[in-house]
Amino acid sequence: PTNSKYSTLEARLRTFREWPPALRQKPKDMAEAGFFYIVKCFYCDGGLRNWQAEDDPWTEHCRWFSKCGFVRLIKGDEFIAKCVS
């Protein structure tokens, strides 16, 4: 992983203390999808911004960083194929 200090869910969750509470995406969901805030994946170092209320963390991670090993490990090739098509 590029950001191994964020390898654990707990480490990633701690970064969301200032996450805007009005957003639909919840810190737990973001951290489970591999992100830490600033929204960046601990594994592939991919970062995203300009989140919309309807955005799903896993779908966006896959859409923009489909080669990420964490996405591949957790979600699998079928999910990735759906996201990028």
C-alpha positions as CSV (number, residue, x, y, z in Angstrom):
1,P,0.0,0.0,0.0
2,T,1.1,3.5,-0.8
3,N,-0.2,4.9,2.5
4,S,0.3,2.0,4.9
5,K,-0.2,4.0,8.0
6,Y,-3.9,4.0,7.0
7,S,-4.1,0.2,6.4
8,T,-6.5,-0.3,9.3
9,L,-10.1,0.8,9.3
10,E,-9.6,2.5,12.7
11,A,-6.7,4.6,11.4
12,R,-8.8,5.8,8.4
13,L,-11.8,6.6,10.5
14,R,-9.8,8.9,12.8
15,T,-9.1,11.2,9.8
16,F,-12.8,11.9,9.3
17,R,-13.2,14.1,12.5
18,E,-13.9,17.2,10.3
19,W,-16.0,15.5,7.7
20,P,-19.0,17.6,6.8
21,P,-22.0,16.0,8.5
22,A,-24.5,17.2,5.9
23,L,-22.9,14.9,3.2
24,R,-24.7,11.6,2.5
25,Q,-21.5,9.7,2.5
26,K,-20.7,8.6,6.1
27,P,-17.2,8.4,7.4
28,K,-17.5,4.7,8.2
29,D,-18.6,3.9,4.6
30,M,-15.7,6.0,3.2
31,A,-13.2,4.3,5.4
32,E,-14.5,0.9,4.6
33,A,-14.0,1.7,0.9
34,G,-10.4,2.3,1.6
35,F,-10.4,6.1,1.9
36,F,-9.0,8.5,4.4
37,Y,-9.9,12.2,4.6
38,I,-8.5,14.0,2.5
39,V,-10.3,11.4,0.5
40,K,-7.4,9.3,-0.6
41,C,-7.1,5.6,-0.8
42,F,-4.5,4.1,1.6
43,Y,-3.7,1.4,-1.0
44,C,-3.5,3.1,-4.5
45,D,-3.1,6.7,-3.4
46,G,-6.0,7.7,-5.6
47,G,-7.8,10.8,-4.4
48,L,-11.2,12.2,-5.2
49,R,-13.0,15.5,-4.6
50,N,-16.2,17.3,-5.5
51,W,-18.4,14.6,-4.1
52,Q,-22.1,14.7,-4.9
53,A,-24.8,13.6,-2.6
54,E,-25.6,10.5,-4.6
55,D,-22.0,9.3,-5.1
56,D,-21.2,5.9,-3.7
57,P,-17.6,5.5,-2.3
58,W,-17.0,2.0,-3.8
59,T,-18.4,2.9,-7.2
60,E,-16.4,6.1,-7.5
61,H,-13.2,4.4,-6.2
62,C,-13.7,1.7,-8.9
63,R,-14.7,4.2,-11.6
64,W,-11.6,6.3,-11.2
65,F,-9.0,3.8,-9.9
66,S,-10.2,0.5,-11.3
67,K,-6.6,-1.0,-11.1
68,C,-6.5,-0.4,-7.3
69,G,-5.5,-3.7,-5.5
70,F,-7.8,-2.9,-2.6
71,V,-10.9,-2.5,-4.8
72,R,-9.9,-5.7,-6.7
73,L,-9.4,-7.7,-3.5
74,I,-12.6,-6.5,-1.7
75,K,-15.1,-6.0,-4.6
76,G,-13.8,-8.3,-7.3
77,D,-13.7,-8.2,-11.1
78,E,-17.4,-8.4,-11.7
79,F,-18.1,-5.3,-9.7
80,I,-15.2,-3.5,-11.4
81,A,-16.6,-4.5,-14.9
82,K,-20.0,-3.0,-14.0
83,C,-18.4,0.3,-12.7
84,V,-16.3,0.9,-15.8
85,S,-18.8,0.0,-18.4
